[in-house]
Amino acid sequence: MENLVAYSLVAVYSAMGVYTVAFILFTLDLAKRSVAATDAASAAPAEAAAVASSSSATVTAASGSSATVTAASGAGSASGVATTIERPVTAAASALSTDGPVGATRFQKAAVALAALGWLLHLAAVLTRGVAAERVPWANMFEFGLTATAVGMGTFLGALLWKDVRYLGAYISGFTLLALGIVTVNFYVDVVPLPPALQSGWLVIHVLVAVLATGFFAIGAGLSIMQLLRSRAAASKAEGLRFVQTLPGASALESLAYRVNVVGFVFWTFTLIAGAIWAERAWGRYWGWDTKEVWTFIIWTLFAGYIHARATRGWRGDRSAWLAIIGFGAVIFNYTVVNLFFKGLHAYSGL
Amino acid sequence: MEPLRPSDHIDADALAAERAAERDDQEASGDARGASAAIAQPALGAVGWLRFAWRQLTSMRTALVLLLLLAVAAIPGSLVPQRSADPNGVVQYREDNPELFDILDTLQVFDTYTSVWFSAIYLLLFVSLIGCIIPRTLHHARALRSAPPKTPARLGRLVGYRTMDAPATVEQALDAAHAELRRRRYRVARYGDSLSAERGYLRETGNLVFHMALVGVLATIGFAGGFAYNGQKVLVQDQTFVNQLTSYDSFNPGRFFDDARLDAYGIRLDEFSAEYGLDQTTGIVQPLDFTAAVTVTENGEQRERVIKVNEPIDLAGTRLYLLGNGFAPVVTVRDAAGEVVFSEPVAFLPQDANLTSLGIIKVPDGLDEQLGMIGFFYPSALPLESGALTSIYPEPDQPVLTLNAFTGDLGLDDGVPRNAYALDTDDLEQITGGDTGTDSLVLGLGQSADLPNGIGSVEFTALPRFVSVDIHHDPTQAGVLVSSLLILGGLVVSLWVPRRRMWVTATATDDGVRLQYAGLARGDDPGLEQAVADLADAHSQRLAPTLES
């Protein structure tokens, strides 16, 4: 028992070490990309044309189709115009990213491999903690942070199988490293038995889904940040961060962010409902505007706003991206400030 | 038919463009239906302005701004204590910041979630929502019964456009496409030598269910909430609570409550047991289990039940929760002649994890002057170096009671309700503890001590436990639960069922038929291009046997 807790901590520190190296490599990759960015950008349209013309003779892809849709959906707004202008680059970047990422450097492979290794250690830390505690490893702030960052990193690595989002590596590994450091140094508590209020099956479901939602919102926020960088770079003539030019286009990033965030939103909705059902049993009412409930509601409303913004003329693009980032900021606020400084019934930080 | 959307919905542009294209087609083909599609602009009279205001309220932008306003308006309620969730916190806040309190209270910040401004925002939001979903529902009901729209003239502008040549007749090709589209659960209509198909009506259904269920939550709380009530009762061991209004320590009725609704039952606390774990290295005590064994009397029958945290019991339409516990020392006060003037258990409120507890004892009658006592109770008392006591464990291993006594007018006789858990010492004279020169009374269980000035004596007679029970009747639960599940289901369907249109046209050529395919997304649909490609592939597979024959 005692040993397992210690092993878990060793695994946490090892994971942090490996993540540090992964973070450095991911950052180096972005930095080196910027050097190659100008070449890649000039080469991209030509390659895209080549991809289009290489389609079979009987089936011809319409190169104009995507541009039509963008123009129709975004007309009238400034961001829409920008989107339309950069659309050809988008098509080029996404076409290329299926074959190989734009401007990716030799650092990237090593970075991903290390992130995966770090994640395995991280996962081992979570599992040993759970075994040592003989319960789910998310019953206090330290454990929630430990597990949520593991889920966030896992979601990122899983997403790599689906889409090449390695440009998020620096953000995710940096964030995970920072969060792990803070929870381990500042929020650490030893394994203690569950207080009566937490002795419920809902602890497994309610918190697990909250952890999942947090992981998805983290990735969504990363994509939205990239989207903002991308659209700024497209809008201004000044030389910004040059790796930005190697990213997919702003509208591609936006739609990717949306697809990730809506998963988070569904999980969050479930968390809220499951929490209400549990609150009814534990505290005698399903909703009582407890500080944690208030912030869960605020986050839900922000992301509901985000989804509506994506469907509202004049709000698509940068504004909706800001909403997603503010929403994730509120999630972090809910986990840190509300837990530590606000008086309420969710007093399970263990600190 | 299109899902109906507010005019500033992102799809509205695409729709307008498509309608324009349709009109072009209709004019070209001489279709008379085009005339009715012209939009008449109303002159802005009184009705026009109302209509304008309504349009504004039901627009996407307004709904969005109201949503964000609601999020912002919810914040103050988390910054200051709320009367509903933390009434003692509000009292404390008033003492700490008397001036700020008055300003904030005028702004209803201590009742944020029932305040005028918060209510105004969510009511406007819901009016906007209802104004949006009613026309959309009617429209969707019609759409569910109508055929997919005419095939646009220029498919080349649409998503996933591709062409394919096949050695078949137009009829063969369209029949095969029809079968393939049906297999993919499209609704299919034929217009000339083209097929128009649409699927994913469930997306709009889910969207409407989601929004209606939100209204359902609000309506349930608004209507059924008035019949709800809840009350709190401190129940000392071996005492019986009878479910009637006067028995409650505090009671919050809904608007439509009348006390005939309280069903008669009695509940007696037989035993309360607590279990704690002690971390040997840190010395921190962790509660592990709280169990209240009770006897319920209902309709003349007695039953034994157990209430635990997370395990409430249901009784006659109410639900009973175990929300707190503590010690209720029995204090016996005797006058100078040794006659008992007071002897009853007094619930002491826990102040820390080791159940150091604070209690107020008021003895209004039987002595020359009224007697008030502020007591501290330590279940496992340990003297600190300073001489003060502290409790090191929440179980009564070494129970000690200390009392500071006051004499004077307790203020119980002037008809003003007094808090049983507070003693106003302003008009009282302290006779033990503090600066009196007389030590506080310190009593172990069973011990007694004389009060100064020959007033009488005090005895720590017994140490029963108490539990604090919440009794709730909430008729909104079922409705809110059903609505919540519909919200979740509707959300999942409306986000992930793709609504898409697909068109196939066939034109006879010298050696067969030229086929054109294209799609159109209604809402977010990243898989559309692939879906058009899959349809074309499957279609060519179906036409393959035709090729060989």
Interface residues (C-beta under 8 A of the other chain):
Chain A: T58 V59 T60 A61 A62 G64 S65 S66 T68 V69 A72 S73 A75 G76 D190 V192 P193 P195 P196 A197 Q199 S200 S255 Y258 R259 V262 F265 V266 T269 F270 I273 A276 I277 E280 R281 A282 W283 G284 R285 Y286 G288 W289 D290 T291 V294 W295 F297 I298 T301 L302 A304 G305 H308 A309 R310 A311 T312 R313 G314 W315 R316 L323 V338 F342 K343 G344
Chain B: D8 H9 I10 D11 A12 D13 A14 A17 M60 R61 A63 L64 L67 L68 L70 A71 A74 I75 G77 S78 L79 P81 Q82 S84 A85 D86 G89 T112 Y113 G156 R157 L158 V159 G160 Y161 R162 T163 M164 D165 N230 G277 D279 T281 T282 I284 Q286 P287 L288 D289 F290 K308 V309 N310 E311 P312 R319 Y321 L323 D470 H472 D474 Q477 V480 L481 S484 L485 I487 L488 L491 V492 L495 A518 A521 G523 D524 P526 E529 A533 A536
